[in-house]
Amino acid sequence: MAFNGKEGKPITLGQAKRWTKRYRDEHPGEVKAYFFGRDHIEQLLNERSKDGASKGIRIYFAVDDDGKKRLILVAATENQNNILPTDEGKDAPATIIDDGSGCPPDCPKDPNDPLS
């Protein structure tokens, strides 16, 4: 199946509340969320490769060299291929994003936010 840019779907606030609460209950003390800046998201959405333009963002779960859980974001094409730099360690046109701002410590300031 080719990606068309419409993958995923909206969910209700009720579902989001239940699911995030379940995660928090099952994983106390762990990061609850990551924030990635708009500029980086737009950069991924504007990526192109020989396989075509970005149709969206694929998010990988990862563990860094210090054992911390991370999220890695890459652009993906209609053909479901990642748009990756061509050569590790050199300037390349494609972008891989990490180092989002974790919650905690950078959680919503609203103490009544139901997802945090």
C-alpha positions as CSV (number, residue, x, y, z in Angstrom):
1,M,0.0,0.0,0.0
2,A,1.4,3.4,-0.9
3,F,1.4,6.2,1.6
4,N,-1.0,9.0,0.5
5,G,-0.3,11.5,3.3
6,K,-3.6,10.7,5.1
7,E,-2.4,7.9,7.3
8,G,-3.5,8.0,10.9
9,K,-6.8,9.4,12.2
10,P,-8.1,11.7,14.8
11,I,-9.1,10.3,18.1
12,T,-11.3,11.7,20.8
13,L,-10.0,13.5,23.8
14,G,-11.5,10.7,25.9
15,Q,-9.4,8.1,24.1
16,A,-6.3,10.2,24.4
17,K,-6.9,10.7,28.2
18,R,-7.5,7.0,28.8
19,W,-4.5,5.9,26.7
20,T,-2.0,8.4,28.1
21,K,-3.2,7.7,31.7
22,R,-2.7,3.9,31.1
23,Y,0.8,4.6,29.9
24,R,1.6,6.8,32.9
25,D,0.2,4.2,35.2
26,E,2.2,1.4,33.6
27,H,5.4,3.3,33.2
28,P,5.8,5.6,36.3
29,G,8.8,7.9,36.3
30,E,9.3,7.6,32.5
31,V,9.2,10.3,29.9
32,K,5.5,10.9,29.0
33,A,6.0,12.9,25.8
34,Y,8.4,14.7,23.5
35,F,8.0,18.1,21.9
36,F,9.6,18.7,18.5
37,G,9.7,22.2,17.1
38,R,7.6,23.3,14.1
39,D,10.7,24.2,12.0
40,H,12.0,20.6,12.3
41,I,8.6,19.1,11.4
42,E,8.3,21.4,8.4
43,Q,11.9,20.5,7.3
44,L,10.9,16.8,7.4
45,L,7.7,17.4,5.5
46,N,9.6,19.4,2.8
47,E,12.2,16.6,2.2
48,R,12.6,15.1,-1.2
49,S,14.6,12.1,-2.5
50,K,14.9,10.2,-5.8
51,D,11.9,8.2,-4.6
52,G,9.7,11.3,-4.3
53,A,8.5,13.9,-1.9
54,S,7.8,13.4,1.8
55,K,4.3,12.2,2.4
56,G,4.7,12.2,6.2
57,I,6.9,11.4,9.1
58,R,7.9,8.0,10.5
59,I,8.8,7.9,14.1
60,Y,11.2,5.2,15.4
61,F,11.6,4.1,19.0
62,A,15.2,4.0,19.9
63,V,17.6,3.7,22.9
64,D,20.6,6.0,22.9
65,D,24.2,5.2,24.0
66,D,23.3,6.0,27.6
67,G,20.3,3.7,27.6
68,K,17.7,6.4,27.5
69,K,14.6,5.9,25.4
70,R,14.4,8.3,22.4
71,L,12.2,9.1,19.4
72,I,13.8,9.5,16.0
73,L,11.9,11.2,13.2
74,V,12.5,10.7,9.5
75,A,10.6,11.7,6.4
76,A,8.9,8.9,4.4
77,T,7.8,8.8,0.8
78,E,4.7,7.6,-0.9
79,N,6.5,4.3,-1.6
80,Q,7.0,3.8,2.2
81,N,10.7,4.5,2.0
82,N,12.6,6.7,4.5
83,I,14.3,9.7,3.2
84,L,17.8,9.4,4.7
85,P,21.1,11.2,4.3
86,T,23.3,9.6,1.7
87,D,26.5,9.2,3.7
88,E,26.8,9.1,7.5
89,G,28.9,12.0,8.9
90,K,28.8,14.1,5.8
91,D,26.6,17.0,4.7
92,A,23.5,15.4,3.1
93,P,20.2,16.8,1.9
94,A,18.0,14.6,4.1
95,T,17.4,15.1,7.8
96,I,17.0,12.8,10.8
97,I,15.5,14.5,13.9
98,D,16.1,13.6,17.5
99,D,16.6,15.5,20.8
100,G,13.0,16.5,21.3
101,S,12.2,18.2,24.6
102,G,11.0,15.5,27.0
103,C,8.2,15.7,29.5
104,P,9.3,15.7,32.2
105,P,10.8,18.2,32.6
106,D,9.2,20.2,29.8
107,C,5.6,19.4,30.4
108,P,2.5,21.6,29.7
109,K,2.3,24.5,32.1
110,D,-1.4,24.0,32.6
111,P,-1.7,21.8,35.7
112,N,-5.1,20.6,34.5
113,D,-3.8,19.2,31.2
114,P,-5.5,15.8,31.0
115,L,-2.7,14.2,28.9
116,S,0.1,14.9,31.3
